[in-house]
Amino acid sequence: MTSMKMYFHGSRTDLLWFKSWAPLSPGAFAGACIGLFIIGLLDRFICAVRGVAEVRWRRATQDVYDQQSVTSPSLSLPGPKCDGVQSTTSSTNPNGSVLFSPLATLRSASTGNRLVPPFIWRIDVMRGLLKAFQFAIHYVLMLAVMTFNAYFFLCIILGEGVGEVMFGRFASDHH
């Protein structure tokens, strides 16, 4: 095994993530390149999934807020103003569960509009899981690029580019 090269090169024996993952044959190297291309596609697909999900979550959050504000117009009590933002305290519904946290009910002092959407477990946990998965993909790709293998680099760039062509219109501004 050769030492790691700190410049772009075309060696076909670089380790990929694990010591045992050294593509030693031309077929194994091609498979590694195809796998990196697919992971690049997957990265853009997950970005698109998050974009579509964010739109749906925003609608669901707004629906929950609209429904609660119609059924209970005095959901929160005004709190102190700080930098033009008025905070409110949490309130409870008739069965005693908390509807909003103090942070989630921040409102603009001038317009009264909501600045922060309410915390909803099923939405916010899923958002966190998708982001964690996306970060894992980013770091896996970063480690592959850090081998300085020009073929790996090009396959990742091509995968990201083709993935953007395929899924970019669905993605939001979350990368």
Order of alpha helices (4+ residues) and beta strands (2+ residues): alpha-beta-beta-beta-alpha-alpha
